Amino acid sequence: MCGVVSSVEVVAVSLRPEDHQRIPVRTVQTARAACPKSTPAMLIRDRLDVLFEDEEFAGLYPDDGRPGLSPGQLALVSVLQFAENLSDRAAADAVRTRIDWKYALGLELEDPGFDHSVLCEFRSRLAEQDGAADQLLELMLDRLVAAGLLKAGGRQRTDATHVLAAVRTLGRLELVGETLRAALEELAEAAPAWLAPQIEPEWVKRYGRRVEIGKLPGGKAAVTARAEEYGRDGQKILTAAWAACAPPHLRLLPQVEILRQVWVHHYFWDVDGLLRWRDGHALPPASLRFDSPYDTDAHYCVKRDTAWSGYRTHFTETCDEERPELVVHVATTTSTVQDIELTDTIHDELAERQLLPAEHVVDSGYISPARIERAQRVHGITLLGPVTADHSAQAKAGSGFDKAAFTIDWDNKQANCPRGATSVSWTELRMKGNTYLQARFAEADCRTCPDRARCTSSVTGPRSIAMLPRPLHEIQMSNRLDQRTEQWQRRYAIRAGIEATLSQNVRAHGLRRSRYRGLAKTHVQHVLTALACNVTRVSDWISSTTRTRRRTTHFHALCAVAA
């Protein structure tokens, strides 16, 4: 790496590709003597050779400027850093002091490494260029395919977990106060002469330090009064910034624009022209609101018993017996994006990498009849997972006539009830973005039916059923029957393994909380986390002397002999 680079000097750098194929002889001898059983970093170098070549990062650097550090080496250092959950300083120290890292990087023993700030700058380059982080994963997957540790087909599984944003959790009152403070800080730096006349005497106490508000005495009325006080102060700044005499560039400052949007979210003008604090039930959806002025990509979400502000990350891994279980796809979304919106994206991107599975195992959040049909039709994938059960009152009762009890005559566009009556109308409906077909029965037939109480809860109205179009309806009915069988349950049981993968990455690699602010940088973290997981699993696979998935206990062996 040719010398320490100072974090103070900020200059343009260009890429000068270096060859790291040969590990220095003294480094090899010392590493073998110090680590005769090898370490994960050494095993990866031995099996996959140079994981990242400099030429593969040409798009991240300009053509001019002084030569920069090897991006291939920086990428590998970043992966090893996340594999051991190290800080930037600790990772830079490991490059200088650890023999196994020098072996993996192909460095001389005397190489002094680099300043820790270089790692932050490298991640920023990955975040700024769309797709650059995913390219790291693609490069590793290519090496794994070439080494025979990964191939297309087989089985894969996907699940998501929540990720906490790297910002302080704020209540609504703290949010508006801190948003105004952030805008004032930015204006004080960008236009101090313009801001000075706007400042009121009490603002230094109110916004001079970060806003922290406990429980206000006086209840809801006190909260509203404080919020509207913040509102008037913020509106004064916004009015002045949008005045004709104000410098136009002030309106383009990021924190000033965030201030404007937060005030739209949390305040309104009443009929008397006064700025008022919105009631909690009158707020925009969580997907539109900001939870912090410092990370506007982080949003509040609730899933079952878990509430958080931040993101979701989706990991897809292989789960074949004869090869290591490797993460092949990573997606990062805002917390309010539902899992089912990622199913098609995952399949399309796996197709681009030529790593499609034959069977993809997911939970109910990723699956629907439409997703099952598309996966099979477009990619030839069997999408395995529990289709949402019939939640109608008849199905819940267990003794009524649910949708499965009706026979559908698709050719004649009719439905036949268990008592032999035929529907008299067939209507197409649009509900929640989906197309349904509604079959309605005659009121005369339903009124005199002896099983009316088992069929409908309506006092006078006839029974009607809503169905998906024929291909999707047949998929839905078939899957609902199959997933009740023991055979299907045994086949689906393999999905539970993805929970262990997420737990491993949360506990060992710090996946639960984002290290950085913003969706792009958080995605870089998740990709590096997935690469670190793959490094750990490949090294475990290589160093393992047995290929059994579970060690046999002494008691289990004794029972086997006794049998």
Secondary structure as GFF3:
##gff-version 3
##sequence-region A 1 563
A	DSSP	beta_strand	13	14	.	.	.	ID=ss1
A	DSSP	alpha_helix	25	34	.	.	.	ID=ss2
A	DSSP	alpha_helix	40	48	.	.	.	ID=ss3
A	DSSP	three_ten_helix	54	60	.	.	.	ID=ss4
A	DSSP	beta_strand	66	67	.	.	.	ID=ss5
A	DSSP	alpha_helix	71	83	.	.	.	ID=ss6
A	DSSP	alpha_helix	88	97	.	.	.	ID=ss7
A	DSSP	alpha_helix	99	105	.	.	.	ID=ss8
A	DSSP	alpha_helix	117	128	.	.	.	ID=ss9
A	DSSP	alpha_helix	132	146	.	.	.	ID=ss10
A	DSSP	beta_strand	155	164	.	.	.	ID=ss11
A	DSSP	alpha_helix	172	190	.	.	.	ID=ss12
A	DSSP	alpha_helix	192	195	.	.	.	ID=ss13
A	DSSP	three_ten_helix	196	198	.	.	.	ID=ss14
A	DSSP	alpha_helix	203	207	.	.	.	ID=ss15
A	DSSP	alpha_helix	219	241	.	.	.	ID=ss16
A	DSSP	three_ten_helix	248	252	.	.	.	ID=ss17
A	DSSP	alpha_helix	254	266	.	.	.	ID=ss18
A	DSSP	beta_strand	267	269	.	.	.	ID=ss19
A	DSSP	beta_strand	275	277	.	.	.	ID=ss20
A	DSSP	three_ten_helix	280	282	.	.	.	ID=ss21
A	DSSP	beta_strand	299	303	.	.	.	ID=ss22
A	DSSP	beta_strand	306	318	.	.	.	ID=ss23
A	DSSP	beta_strand	327	334	.	.	.	ID=ss24
A	DSSP	three_ten_helix	339	342	.	.	.	ID=ss25
A	DSSP	alpha_helix	343	352	.	.	.	ID=ss26
A	DSSP	beta_strand	359	361	.	.	.	ID=ss27
A	DSSP	three_ten_helix	364	366	.	.	.	ID=ss28
A	DSSP	alpha_helix	369	374	.	.	.	ID=ss29
A	DSSP	pi_helix	375	379	.	.	.	ID=ss30
A	DSSP	beta_strand	382	384	.	.	.	ID=ss31
A	DSSP	alpha_helix	393	397	.	.	.	ID=ss32
A	DSSP	three_ten_helix	403	405	.	.	.	ID=ss33
A	DSSP	beta_strand	407	409	.	.	.	ID=ss34
A	DSSP	beta_strand	414	416	.	.	.	ID=ss35
A	DSSP	beta_strand	425	431	.	.	.	ID=ss36
A	DSSP	beta_strand	434	440	.	.	.	ID=ss37
A	DSSP	alpha_helix	443	447	.	.	.	ID=ss38
A	DSSP	alpha_helix	452	455	.	.	.	ID=ss39
A	DSSP	beta_strand	464	467	.	.	.	ID=ss40
A	DSSP	alpha_helix	470	482	.	.	.	ID=ss41
A	DSSP	alpha_helix	486	492	.	.	.	ID=ss42
A	DSSP	three_ten_helix	493	496	.	.	.	ID=ss43
A	DSSP	alpha_helix	497	509	.	.	.	ID=ss44
A	DSSP	alpha_helix	519	543	.	.	.	ID=ss45
A	DSSP	alpha_helix	554	562	.	.	.	ID=ss46
###
